[in-house]
Amino acid sequence: MSIILGWVSLPTNALIALALLGLALRALRWRRSATAALGLALVLFFGIGCGPITVWLLQGLQAPFAQRAAIDWAPRNVIVLLGAGTVRTAQGVEPALFANGRINEALALYRQCKAADRECKLEVSGGDAMNTGEPEATVYATLLQDLGVPASDLLLESRSMNTWQNARFSVPVLSDYGAQKVVLVSSATHLRRASLYFSHFGIHATPVRGDWLRAQMAWWPQAWNFALADVAMHEYAGVWRYRLYNAMGWNVRASKPGAA
């Protein structure tokens, strides 16, 4: 989710590229092509900024996770919390804004698991992707301990710098513990890609959303909608890249189900 805060908007770049292409074609007097390019840029500008295209993009990602799944807890469970960035403040390094929903959901699930009298660990996965000097796993774990989770129930995976590594580096953590049930907590927009990556490494987890994003339908383009479209396009690109790499044989070999 740090893409909202730190990346140049992919939709904005595409619109600028289309507009420049249209102007270049106009200068070359290719009027029909210029009109098509500029017209498409205008349609995308209002379609994304006013909400319809952004709503459609988010729907394709979030709809499968609209309802939180009922968890059938096993004797040994691990809730995997995926990091969503950190920020350095005057008081030190803290979870970024979009991490709070994930942390709250993971904590709620942990308490549910404990209330069911099952053995439960909470794995926090995330390295120092934001270059704040502390891994996300360490920062989130400190907060979770303050919220009542014993250090003995926390499993830290502090090397990963992206979702692919979240999945890959979680394999030995889950295997060493002997997890019988894995619950994957992330943003609703992120769960489709995250579940795909975790499945690739033999981890078939129950996905649970920690937050939900909603576009604003408006008569005039809104910056918020462009930010959400950027998030969505980043997720779709990750899924398409995974499929392309699989087709080309560039991904590491997939693990058999249950290998973790």
N, C-alpha and C positions, 0 to 999 in steps of 0.2 A: 504493500500500500504506500510505501515511501515514494512511489512514482508520482503521486499527487504533489508532493512537496519538493521533489528534487529533479524531475525530468522535464525537459522541454517537451511540450505537448505534441504528440504524434499527429492528432487531427489538425492542429494549427499548422504544423509543417506541411501536411498534405494540401491544405487550403492555399498556403502561400505558394507552394510549388505549382498548383493548378492555375492560380492567378498569374504567376510569372510566365507560365507556358502560354496562357491565353494572350498575354500582352506581346510575347515574342511572336506568336503566330499572327497576331494582328499587324505587327510591324512588317512581317513578311507578306502581308496582304492575303493570307490564307483565312479569309473571313469566316467561312463556315466552321473550320476547325477551331478558330479563335472563339467564336460564339459558343461552340459546344463546351470548350474548356472553361470559359468564364461562367457559363450557365451552370455547369456542374459544380464549380466552386461556390456559386451563390446558393444552390440548392443544399449542398452539404453544410454551408455556414449556418443557414437558418434551420435545417433539419437537425443538426447536432445541437446548436445553441439554444433553439426553442424547445428541444426535448424529444421529439418523436424518434429520431434515429438513436439517440442515447438510451431511451427507454427500451427500444428493441434490442440493442446490444446487451444491456444489463439483464434483460429477461432471459436471453439465451444462456447466461452464466448462472444466474441466481435461482431461477425457477425450480430446479430439482431440489433445492435446499430450503425452500420456503418453510416447510414444516420440520421442526427439530425431531429427529428420530428418537423413539423410545429405546433406551439402552437395556439390553439383557446382559447384566454384568456376569462375568465369569469369575472363577476363584482368584485369578491373577490378571489384573487389568493395568493398562498404561494409557493415560490421556496425553496425547502429543500436542503441545502448544507451539504453533509456528510463529516466529517473530515477525513483527511489523515495524521494525525500526526503533531507534533511540534518539534522544536529543540531549545535548549538554546544556544545563541551566546553571544558575548561580549556586544551586544546591547540589550539583553533580549531574551524573548521567541518569536520565529517567526514560521510561517507555514513551514512545511517540504517541501522538493523539490516536491514531488508528489501531494502536495495540490494546487499548483499554477494553474494547468489546470482547476481544479474544481472551484476554486475561480473566475478565469477569466470568465468561462462559466456562473456561477451563476450571476455574475455582468452583463454580456451581456444580459441575459434573463430578469433580473430586469429592465434594461433600455428599452428593447423591450416592456415589460409590461407597463411601465410608458408612453412610446411613444404612446401606444394604448389607453391611457387615461383610464386605469383600476386601481383599487385599488390593490396594490401589497405589500406583505411582504416577507422578506427573512429570513427564519429560518436557523440558523447555529446550527448543531447538533454534539456534541462531548465533552466528558469530558477530564480529564487529563490522558489519556491512556499511555502516554509516560513518566509520572512522572517528568514533567518539572516544576511543581508548579503552572501552569495556565491551565484551561480547553481550549481545542481547540476552543470551541465556542467563548470564550472571546478574544482569540488571533486573530481569523479570523475576528471577528466583529470589532476590532480596525482597522485592515487593510481596511475593507470594508468602514468604516466611513471615513478613509483617502482618499478613492477612490470616495467619494461623496454620499454614502448611508446614509440617515439620521438615527440617532439612533432610531427614532420613527418607522421606517420601518423594524427594526431588531427584530427577535424573537430568543431568546437564549435558547437552550436545552443543559445544561452543565453537565449532570449527566452520560450520556451513556459512556460505556467503550468498546462497540463492536457494530456490525451492528444490532444484535437482539435488543439491548437496544436502538439504534438509532430509530428503528421503534416503539418500545413499548412506549418510553418516548415522542415521537412526537405526539402520539394520543391526549393527553390533550392540547398540544400547538395548534394543528390544530383545535381541537374542540372548544376551547375557542375563537379563532378568527373567526370561522365559515367559514373556507375555502371552496370555491366551486370548485376550481381547484388547484391540487397539482402537481408540477413539481419536479422530483427527480434528483438531479445532483450528479454524482459520476464518477469514472473511468469506461471505457467501460468494463474492466475485472470484475468489482465489481457489475455492474448494475443488472445482472441476479439474483444474490443472494439477493441483497438489495431489488429489486422489489418483490421477493418472500416473504421476511420477512415483508415488508410493507403491502403487500396484506393480509398476515395472520392477521394483526391487523386492517383490514378493510380500509386501505388506498390504493386506486387504483390510483397511480401516473403515470404521463407521464415521462418515463425515458429519460434523456439527458446526453450524455457522455461529460466529461470534458477533457479527454485525450484518447490516443490510443497507445497501445504498439505493437511494431513490432520486431520479432525475426530476427537475422542476419544469413543468409545462408552462411556457410563458409566450407572450406575444413578441418579445424581443430577446435575442440571444443572451444567455447567461453564462458567465465564466465557469460556474459550478458544473454545468452540463458538459463543457469542453474537458474539464478535469476528469469527470466520470467516464466520458468516452475514451479518454486516454488510458484510464485504468482497464477498461474493457478490452480495448485493442491490444494492450500489452498481454492480457490473459489469452486472447485468441491467438496471438502471435506465438505464445509459448506452446500452445496445444499443436498448432500447425508445424512449428519447428520440431517438436517431438516426433510427430508422424513422418515428417520428411527425413529426419535423421534415422528413424527406424527403417524406413524404406531403403535408405542408402547404406544401411549397416554401420552407421557412425556412432550410435548409442552403444554403451556397454551392454553385454548380453543380459537379457531379462532373467530375473530369478523366478523359480517356480513358486506358485502360491504356497504360502506358509513357510517359506524358506527363512523368514526372519524369526 
